[in-house]
Amino acid sequence: MTKKNLGCPEDGAFCVPDSALATMRESVAKGAAAEAEWRQRFDAYQAAHPELARELLVALSGALPADWPAGLPVFAPADGPMATRSASGAVLNALAGKIACLMGGSADLAPSNKTLISGVPDFQKTSYHGRNIRFGVREHAMAAVLSGMALHGGIRPYGGTFLVFADYMRPAIRLAALMQLPVVYVFTHDSIAVGEDGPTHQPVEHLASLRVIPGLTVIRPADANETAAAWQQALIAKGPVALILSRQKLPVLDRGVYPPAAELSRGGYVLVDGGRSPDVILIATGAEVHITLEAQKILADQGVAARVVNLPSWELFEQQDAAYRETVLPSAVTARVAVEAGVPMGWERYVGCGGQVIGMTSFGASAPGSIVLQKFGFSAANIVQKTLALLKR
């Protein structure tokens, strides 16, 4: 009946009504006229401002300046502990000095997310040269706007909020992943270490829920230098990237002792090998890497050779060839313990049937972050206990 009323054949053949076709043809003509007008205006702009026009064409192409990674901050252990959200802010501002099209903001949490570009105004109707966007308390709208900016081209957009609020953004993140848009999500306050804000603000299921989105790369760096490496990965990625950053201060790993932070690009790498064929593999991400390193030392004193694997990005790790993944997680070593302050779902792919996951199986609690972590078993002592129990099976 619908086809009959539209004047289409009723034999099942595909049909576009003449009126709809005519309207579409008008749109083609309008588009051609608009493009011609734009090109005319651009030609005039290029004649008057050749260097700015060149920069605009580079930005519209999606290319980054040749020297954009040069001069990024390098953090030393002597600088003291630093939250990865703070390191991210320093890296973002260094990048902004090199990449003029880097632009974004936060859902009313910029001071906490460290997402402000210093020394530049806000983007407003009276300030189109501004680069900071005040999105307000509207996470979903922010994520949708970021996608629109990426689709327009000429802008490398980013947006920040607390990790627990990623739920509000999920439909827009999913579409960005589906379209493979180059959007960077800056998610801070990444675990129960948020502390006194309590379980309403302590993300436990959010890492797992982001990892299941096809086409989204999730990166949880362990220290300040890995945060710089994570930003570099985010800006060369073919699709959206979620940076998962700590509220609490974390030690800066001594890269004279441990492998370089650039190994983050592989998604996972061996931090400590234990000196011989490992008895057990300890796997961790983000803040939990540090207590896992402490546990490794205690186990070594007890004659247990524990390999520590830092696995900041499952997606990047899965992109490596099978031979590399085998060197990091040798299949012959079945005793494995994963440590992450989130739900254990998904970790079975790395620990196997005989492994152990120290994670969250409940919501958090309101107390100082260090106390909450201890209460829920995120301590070197608990890792040691669970590891020794696993080896006795």
ROVOBA-751071 format. One record per residue (C-alpha): z, x, y; residue in one letter. Coordinates in Angstrom, 2 decimals, padded with zeros to 5 digits, always signed. Each point is the difference from the previous one (the first is absolute). Layout:
<node <Z X Y> 'A'>
...
END
This chain:
<node <+000.00 +000.00 +000.00> 'M'>
<node <+000.84 +002.88 +002.36> 'T'>
<node <-003.40 +001.60 -000.57> 'K'>
<node <-001.74 -003.34 +000.46> 'K'>
<node <+001.78 -000.64 +003.30> 'N'>
<node <-000.93 +003.50 +001.20> 'L'>
<node <-003.62 -000.54 -000.93> 'G'>
<node <+000.04 +002.66 -002.71> 'C'>
<node <-001.74 -000.17 -003.40> 'P'>
<node <+002.28 -001.42 -002.67> 'E'>
<node <-001.41 +002.12 -002.83> 'D'>
<node <+002.61 +002.77 +000.36> 'G'>
<node <-002.12 +002.37 +002.08> 'A'>
<node <+001.81 +001.90 +002.76> 'F'>
<node <-000.59 -001.66 +003.36> 'C'>
<node <+000.67 +000.83 +003.62> 'V'>
<node <-000.46 -003.06 +002.25> 'P'>
<node <-002.63 +000.48 +002.71> 'D'>
<node <+002.54 -000.63 +002.76> 'S'>
<node <+002.30 +002.73 -001.35> 'A'>
<node <-002.92 +002.41 -000.39> 'L'>
<node <-001.09 -000.65 +003.59> 'A'>
<node <+003.52 +000.71 +001.28> 'T'>
<node <+000.13 +003.25 -001.96> 'M'>
<node <-003.36 +001.06 +001.39> 'R'>
<node <+001.35 -000.61 +003.51> 'E'>
<node <+002.93 +002.28 -000.82> 'S'>
<node <-002.37 +002.77 -001.06> 'V'>
<node <-001.79 -000.23 +003.32> 'A'>
<node <+003.26 -000.05 +001.94> 'K'>
<node <+001.22 +003.03 -001.94> 'G'>
<node <-003.18 +001.93 +000.71> 'A'>
<node <+000.30 -000.80 +003.70> 'A'>
<node <+003.65 +001.06 +000.06> 'A'>
<node <-000.81 +003.27 -001.77> 'E'>
<node <-002.83 +000.73 +002.43> 'A'>
<node <+002.33 -000.61 +002.94> 'E'>
<node <+002.65 +002.28 -001.52> 'W'>
<node <-002.48 +002.80 -000.57> 'R'>
<node <-001.24 -000.29 +003.57> 'Q'>
<node <+003.55 +000.22 +001.33> 'R'>
<node <+000.80 +002.90 -002.33> 'F'>
<node <-003.09 +001.93 +001.08> 'D'>
<node <+001.12 -000.32 +003.62> 'A'>
<node <+003.54 +001.05 -000.94> 'Y'>
<node <-001.33 +002.97 -001.97> 'Q'>
<node <-002.07 +001.14 +002.97> 'A'>
<node <+003.03 -000.18 +002.31> 'A'>
<node <+002.64 +001.31 -002.44> 'H'>
<node <-001.68 +002.04 -002.76> 'P'>
<node <+003.20 +001.57 -001.40> 'E'>
<node <+001.90 -003.29 -000.17> 'L'>
<node <-003.01 -001.68 -001.58> 'A'>
<node <-000.08 +002.72 -002.65> 'R'>
<node <+003.68 -000.56 -000.75> 'E'>
<node <-000.60 -003.74 -000.27> 'L'>
<node <-002.83 +000.47 -002.49> 'L'>
<node <+002.16 +002.32 -002.12> 'V'>
<node <+002.82 -002.55 +000.03> 'A'>
<node <-002.34 -002.86 -000.92> 'L'>
<node <-001.33 +002.05 -002.92> 'S'>
<node <+003.50 +000.32 -001.42> 'G'>
<node <-000.16 +003.80 +000.07> 'A'>
<node <+003.01 +002.05 +001.08> 'L'>
<node <-000.15 +003.03 +002.31> 'P'>
<node <-000.72 +003.21 -001.93> 'A'>
<node <+003.34 +001.63 +000.83> 'D'>
<node <+002.22 -003.07 -000.26> 'W'>
<node <+002.51 +001.40 -002.57> 'P'>
<node <+000.57 +003.19 +002.02> 'A'>
<node <+003.31 +000.34 +001.77> 'G'>
<node <+001.93 -002.60 -001.98> 'L'>
<node <+003.77 +000.62 -000.05> 'P'>
<node <+001.37 +002.30 -002.67> 'V'>
<node <+003.66 -000.59 -000.80> 'F'>
<node <+002.41 +002.69 -001.22> 'A'>
<node <+003.21 -000.43 -002.03> 'P'>
<node <+001.84 +001.71 +002.84> 'A'>
<node <-000.95 -002.91 +002.26> 'D'>
<node <+002.46 -002.11 -001.96> 'G'>
<node <-000.40 -003.31 -001.82> 'P'>
<node <-002.44 -002.50 +001.45> 'M'>
<node <-000.80 -003.61 -000.84> 'A'>
<node <-003.60 -000.34 -001.11> 'T'>
<node <-000.42 -002.78 +002.59> 'R'>
<node <+000.87 +002.55 +002.70> 'S'>
<node <-002.38 +002.55 -001.47> 'A'>
<node <-002.67 -002.70 -000.03> 'S'>
<node <+000.53 -000.62 +003.72> 'G'>
<node <-000.45 +003.69 +000.78> 'A'>
<node <-003.13 +000.21 -002.15> 'V'>
<node <-001.43 -003.20 +001.49> 'L'>
<node <+000.32 +001.36 +003.53> 'N'>
<node <-001.62 +003.29 -000.98> 'A'>
<node <-002.88 -001.90 -001.59> 'L'>
<node <-000.34 -002.26 +003.05> 'A'>
<node <-000.68 +003.07 +002.10> 'G'>
<node <-002.98 +000.83 -002.20> 'K'>
<node <-001.29 -003.44 -000.98> 'I'>
<node <-000.62 -002.09 +003.10> 'A'>
<node <-000.78 -003.11 -002.02> 'C'>
<node <+003.37 +000.00 -001.81> 'L'>
<node <+001.72 -003.14 +001.25> 'M'>
<node <+002.72 -002.39 -001.15> 'G'>
<node <+003.59 -001.00 +000.27> 'G'>
<node <+002.73 -001.95 -001.72> 'S'>
<node <+001.31 -003.48 -000.58> 'A'>
<node <+002.73 +000.35 +002.62> 'D'>
<node <+001.53 +003.03 -001.77> 'L'>
<node <-001.84 +002.92 +001.59> 'A'>
<node <+003.14 +002.03 +000.88> 'P'>
<node <+001.22 -000.31 -003.59> 'S'>
<node <-003.40 +000.44 -001.63> 'N'>
<node <-000.80 +002.96 +002.31> 'K'>
<node <-003.46 -001.44 +000.64> 'T'>
<node <-000.27 +000.48 +003.77> 'L'>
<node <-002.59 +002.42 +001.35> 'I'>
<node <+001.74 +001.88 +002.79> 'S'>
<node <-001.41 +000.28 +003.48> 'G'>
<node <-002.49 -002.87 -000.24> 'V'>
<node <+000.39 -003.59 +001.18> 'P'>
<node <-000.01 -003.19 -002.01> 'D'>
<node <-003.30 -001.72 -000.69> 'F'>
<node <-000.14 -003.17 +002.15> 'Q'>
<node <-002.57 -002.08 +001.82> 'K'>
<node <+000.65 +002.11 +003.10> 'T'>
<node <+000.15 +003.29 -001.91> 'S'>
<node <-002.88 +000.34 -002.44> 'Y'>
<node <+000.52 +003.75 -000.21> 'H'>
<node <+003.44 -000.51 -001.54> 'G'>
<node <+000.54 +000.95 -003.65> 'R'>
<node <+003.39 -001.53 -000.83> 'N'>
<node <-000.08 -003.62 -001.12> 'I'>
<node <+003.11 -002.19 +000.17> 'R'>
<node <-000.73 -002.38 -002.87> 'F'>
<node <+003.29 -001.88 +000.26> 'G'>
<node <+001.95 -001.41 -002.94> 'V'>
<node <-003.12 -001.14 -001.85> 'R'>
<node <-000.67 +002.33 -002.90> 'E'>
<node <-002.78 -002.06 -001.57> 'H'>
<node <-001.86 -000.30 +003.30> 'A'>
<node <+000.39 +003.75 +000.53> 'M'>
<node <-001.56 +000.78 -003.37> 'A'>
<node <-002.86 -002.44 +000.66> 'A'>
<node <-000.64 +001.52 +003.44> 'V'>
<node <-000.08 +003.48 -001.54> 'L'>
<node <-002.69 -001.18 -002.41> 'S'>
<node <-002.00 -001.44 +002.89> 'G'>
<node <+000.25 +003.28 +001.87> 'M'>
<node <-001.23 +001.90 -003.03> 'A'>
<node <-002.89 -002.41 -000.53> 'L'>
<node <-001.05 +000.33 +003.63> 'H'>
<node <-000.23 +003.77 -000.36> 'G'>
<node <+000.71 +002.78 +002.46> 'G'>
<node <+003.76 -000.23 -000.58> 'I'>
<node <+002.29 +001.49 -002.64> 'R'>
<node <+002.75 -002.63 -000.07> 'P'>
<node <+003.57 +000.29 -001.24> 'Y'>
<node <+002.97 -002.35 +000.04> 'G'>
<node <+003.65 +000.35 -000.88> 'G'>
<node <+002.98 -002.04 -001.12> 'T'>
<node <+002.86 +000.18 -002.48> 'F'>
<node <-001.12 +000.13 -003.64> 'L'>
<node <+001.92 -003.17 -000.80> 'V'>
<node <-002.29 -001.93 +002.39> 'F'>
<node <-003.14 +001.04 -001.89> 'A'>
<node <+000.29 -003.37 -001.73> 'D'>
<node <-001.04 -001.78 +003.20> 'Y'>
<node <-003.10 +002.20 +000.23> 'M'>
<node <-001.10 -000.28 -003.60> 'R'>
<node <-003.02 -002.34 +000.40> 'P'>
<node <-001.46 +002.19 +002.74> 'A'>
<node <+000.73 +003.21 -001.93> 'I'>
<node <-001.72 -001.48 -003.04> 'R'>
<node <-003.11 -000.83 +002.02> 'L'>
<node <-000.01 +003.46 +001.57> 'A'>
<node <+000.10 +001.48 -003.51> 'A'>
<node <-002.74 -002.35 -001.16> 'L'>
<node <-002.22 +001.06 +002.92> 'M'>
<node <+001.11 +003.65 -000.22> 'Q'>
<node <+000.92 +000.19 +003.67> 'L'>
<node <+001.39 +003.29 +001.39> 'P'>
<node <+003.36 -001.41 +001.12> 'V'>
<node <+003.29 +001.94 -000.09> 'V'>
<node <+003.22 -001.96 -000.57> 'Y'>
<node <+003.16 +001.86 +001.05> 'V'>
<node <+002.87 -001.47 -002.04> 'F'>
<node <+003.42 +001.46 +000.81> 'T'>
<node <+003.56 -000.69 -001.19> 'H'>
<node <-001.29 +000.30 -003.52> 'D'>
<node <+002.98 -000.66 -002.28> 'S'>
<node <+003.60 -001.10 -000.47> 'I'>
<node <+000.91 +003.05 +002.09> 'A'>
<node <-000.57 -002.29 +003.00> 'V'>
<node <+003.70 -000.65 -000.51> 'G'>
<node <+001.99 -002.43 +002.13> 'E'>
<node <-002.93 -002.33 +000.71> 'D'>
<node <+000.59 -001.18 -003.55> 'G'>
<node <-002.20 -001.38 -002.75> 'P'>
<node <-002.11 -002.17 +002.33> 'T'>
<node <-001.36 +003.22 +001.53> 'H'>
<node <+000.11 +002.24 -003.06> 'Q'>
<node <-003.38 +000.04 -001.78> 'P'>
<node <+000.25 +000.23 -003.78> 'V'>
<node <-003.12 -001.75 -001.33> 'E'>
<node <-002.37 +000.98 +002.79> 'H'>
<node <-001.28 +003.32 -001.32> 'L'>
<node <-001.00 -001.65 -003.26> 'A'>
<node <-001.58 -002.95 +001.79> 'S'>
<node <-002.15 +002.30 +002.16> 'L'>
<node <-001.04 +002.19 -002.93> 'R'>
<node <-001.50 -002.98 -001.83> 'V'>
<node <-002.51 -000.71 +002.81> 'I'>
<node <-003.37 +001.44 -001.10> 'P'>
<node <-001.50 +002.38 +002.53> 'G'>
<node <+003.24 +000.67 +001.91> 'L'>
<node <+001.31 +003.57 -000.05> 'T'>
<node <+003.79 +000.24 +000.18> 'V'>
<node <+001.57 +003.34 +000.98> 'I'>
<node <+003.74 +000.72 +000.06> 'R'>
<node <+000.52 +003.58 +001.24> 'P'>
<node <+003.13 +001.97 -000.86> 'A'>
<node <+000.45 +001.94 +003.23> 'D'>
<node <-001.38 +000.66 +003.47> 'A'>
<node <-002.86 +002.28 -001.08> 'N'>
<node <-001.13 -002.44 -002.67> 'E'>
<node <-000.01 -002.65 +002.72> 'T'>
<node <-002.51 +002.07 +001.95> 'A'>
<node <-002.09 +000.35 -003.17> 'A'>
<node <+000.27 -003.75 -000.58> 'A'>
<node <-001.39 -000.76 +003.46> 'W'>
<node <-002.92 +002.32 -000.70> 'Q'>
<node <-000.73 -001.84 -003.23> 'Q'>
<node <+000.25 -003.33 +001.81> 'A'>
<node <-002.62 +000.99 +002.55> 'L'>
<node <-002.56 +001.16 -002.56> 'I'>
<node <+000.58 -002.91 -002.40> 'A'>
<node <-002.83 -002.45 -000.63> 'K'>
<node <+002.33 -003.00 +000.11> 'G'>
<node <+003.43 -001.04 +001.27> 'P'>
<node <+003.05 +002.22 -000.46> 'V'>
<node <+003.69 -000.90 +000.04> 'A'>
<node <+002.37 +002.78 +001.08> 'L'>
<node <+003.50 -000.60 -001.37> 'I'>
<node <+002.56 +001.80 +002.16> 'L'>
<node <+003.76 +000.49 +000.02> 'S'>
<node <+002.52 -001.07 +002.55> 'R'>
<node <+002.49 +002.67 -001.07> 'Q'>
<node <-000.38 +003.72 +000.61> 'K'>
<node <-001.34 +002.05 -002.90> 'L'>
<node <+000.06 +003.78 -000.53> 'P'>
<node <-003.21 +001.88 +000.76> 'V'>
<node <-001.07 +001.67 -003.24> 'L'>
<node <-000.40 +003.77 +000.16> 'D'>
<node <-003.69 +000.42 -000.76> 'R'>
<node <+000.59 +003.69 -000.67> 'G'>
<node <+001.89 -001.17 -003.09> 'V'>
<node <-001.88 -003.19 -000.80> 'Y'>
<node <-003.77 -000.65 -000.07> 'P'>
<node <-001.69 -000.81 +003.32> 'P'>
<node <+000.21 -003.52 +001.41> 'A'>
<node <-003.79 -000.20 -000.14> 'A'>
<node <+000.41 -000.64 -003.74> 'E'>
<node <+000.79 -003.56 +001.05> 'L'>
<node <-003.77 -000.54 +000.10> 'S'>
<node <+000.06 +000.02 -003.82> 'R'>
<node <+002.48 -002.88 -000.02> 'G'>
<node <+002.39 +001.87 -002.28> 'G'>
<node <+000.90 +003.61 -000.71> 'Y'>
<node <+002.62 +002.20 -001.64> 'V'>
<node <+002.77 +001.03 +002.37> 'L'>
<node <+002.14 +001.89 -002.53> 'V'>
<node <-001.09 +001.01 -003.48> 'D'>
<node <+003.38 +000.93 -001.47> 'G'>
<node <-001.07 +003.48 -001.06> 'G'>
<node <-001.31 -000.94 -003.44> 'R'>
<node <-001.50 -002.86 -001.95> 'S'>
<node <+001.95 -002.97 +001.35> 'P'>
<node <+002.51 -001.94 -002.05> 'D'>
<node <-000.31 -002.91 +002.40> 'V'>
<node <-002.14 -001.01 +002.98> 'I'>
<node <+001.73 -001.45 +003.05> 'L'>
<node <-002.34 -002.00 +002.26> 'I'>
<node <+000.89 -001.18 +003.50> 'A'>
<node <-001.45 -001.15 +003.31> 'T'>
<node <+001.11 +000.17 +003.61> 'G'>
<node <+003.67 +000.47 +000.74> 'A'>
<node <+000.90 +000.01 -003.69> 'E'>
<node <-001.86 +003.28 -000.51> 'V'>
<node <+002.92 +001.86 +001.56> 'H'>
<node <+002.73 -001.34 -002.28> 'I'>
<node <-002.33 +000.60 -002.93> 'T'>
<node <-000.29 +003.66 +000.98> 'L'>
<node <+003.80 +000.17 +000.11> 'E'>
<node <+000.15 -001.51 -003.47> 'A'>
<node <-002.50 +002.54 -001.30> 'Q'>
<node <+002.25 +002.86 +001.07> 'K'>
<node <+003.04 -001.53 -001.70> 'I'>
<node <-002.00 -000.56 -003.19> 'L'>
<node <-001.24 +003.61 +000.13> 'A'>
<node <+003.63 +001.19 +000.08> 'D'>
<node <+000.55 -002.03 -003.16> 'Q'>
<node <-002.97 +001.57 -001.76> 'G'>
<node <-002.40 -002.91 +000.49> 'V'>
<node <-003.48 +000.86 +001.24> 'A'>
<node <-001.01 -002.84 +002.31> 'A'>
<node <-003.36 -000.15 +001.72> 'R'>
<node <+000.07 -001.83 +003.36> 'V'>
<node <-003.17 -001.89 +000.89> 'V'>
<node <-000.48 -001.39 +003.49> 'N'>
<node <-002.23 -003.10 -000.22> 'L'>
<node <-000.48 -001.24 +003.59> 'P'>
<node <-003.15 -002.02 -000.73> 'S'>
<node <-000.90 -001.62 -003.30> 'W'>
<node <-003.45 -000.88 +001.32> 'E'>
<node <-000.87 +003.57 +001.01> 'L'>
<node <+001.42 +001.31 -003.28> 'F'>
<node <-002.11 -002.40 -002.05> 'E'>
<node <-003.10 +001.26 +001.83> 'Q'>
<node <+000.54 +003.50 -001.44> 'Q'>
<node <-001.74 +000.96 -003.20> 'D'>
<node <+001.78 -000.40 -003.32> 'A'>
<node <+000.37 +003.77 -000.43> 'A'>
<node <+001.97 +000.35 +003.22> 'Y'>
<node <+002.21 -003.00 -000.76> 'R'>
<node <+000.76 +001.54 -003.38> 'E'>
<node <+001.12 +003.27 +001.62> 'T'>
<node <+002.46 -001.93 +002.15> 'V'>
<node <+001.22 -002.47 -002.62> 'L'>
<node <-000.71 +001.61 -003.40> 'P'>
<node <-000.19 -002.67 -002.67> 'S'>
<node <+001.99 +002.19 -002.41> 'A'>
<node <+003.11 -000.46 +002.16> 'V'>
<node <+001.13 -003.56 -000.65> 'T'>
<node <+003.50 +000.32 +001.47> 'A'>
<node <-000.51 -001.17 +003.56> 'R'>
<node <+002.17 -001.43 +002.77> 'V'>
<node <-001.44 -001.65 +003.13> 'A'>
<node <+002.14 -000.37 +003.12> 'V'>
<node <-000.97 -002.39 +002.79> 'E'>
<node <+002.08 -002.38 +002.13> 'A'>
<node <-002.16 -003.00 -000.86> 'G'>
<node <-000.62 -002.30 -002.93> 'V'>
<node <-001.01 +001.87 -003.20> 'P'>
<node <-003.11 -002.12 -000.58> 'M'>
<node <-003.02 +002.21 -000.54> 'G'>
<node <+001.86 +003.20 -000.76> 'W'>
<node <-000.50 -000.52 -003.73> 'E'>
<node <-003.51 +001.43 +000.39> 'R'>
<node <+001.58 +003.37 +000.80> 'Y'>
<node <+003.24 +000.03 -002.01> 'V'>
<node <-001.36 -001.67 -003.14> 'G'>
<node <+001.94 -002.01 -002.55> 'C'>
<node <+002.65 +002.65 -000.48> 'G'>
<node <+000.64 +000.72 +003.66> 'G'>
<node <+002.63 -001.07 +002.49> 'Q'>
<node <-000.38 -001.43 +003.51> 'V'>
<node <+002.78 +000.22 +002.56> 'I'>
<node <-000.98 -002.78 +002.37> 'G'>
<node <+001.12 -003.29 +001.50> 'M'>
<node <+000.42 -003.07 -002.18> 'T'>
<node <+001.74 -002.04 +002.69> 'S'>
<node <+000.10 -000.37 +003.75> 'F'>
<node <+001.98 +002.55 +001.99> 'G'>
<node <+003.29 -000.26 +001.87> 'A'>
<node <+001.37 +000.44 +003.50> 'S'>
<node <+001.71 +003.36 +000.49> 'A'>
<node <-000.85 +003.42 +001.42> 'P'>
<node <-003.23 +001.19 -001.60> 'G'>
<node <+001.57 +002.94 -001.85> 'S'>
<node <+002.57 -002.30 -001.60> 'I'>
<node <-002.62 -002.56 -001.02> 'V'>
<node <-002.06 +002.73 -001.66> 'L'>
<node <+003.02 +001.26 -001.92> 'Q'>
<node <+000.98 -003.52 -001.05> 'K'>
<node <-003.41 -000.65 -001.51> 'F'>
<node <-000.22 +003.30 -001.84> 'G'>
<node <-002.19 +002.09 +002.27> 'F'>
<node <+001.90 +003.25 -000.33> 'S'>
<node <-000.56 +003.32 -001.72> 'A'>
<node <+002.99 -000.66 -002.26> 'A'>
<node <-001.44 -003.27 -001.29> 'N'>
<node <-003.42 +001.56 -000.56> 'I'>
<node <+001.65 +002.74 -002.05> 'V'>
<node <+002.01 -002.54 -002.01> 'Q'>
<node <-003.03 -002.16 -000.76> 'K'>
<node <-002.09 +003.05 -000.89> 'T'>
<node <+002.57 +001.43 -002.42> 'L'>
<node <+000.39 -003.40 -001.63> 'A'>
<node <-003.77 -000.28 -000.40> 'L'>
<node <-000.23 +003.44 -001.63> 'L'>
<node <+002.71 -000.95 -002.53> 'K'>
<node <-001.94 -003.01 -001.32> 'R'>
END
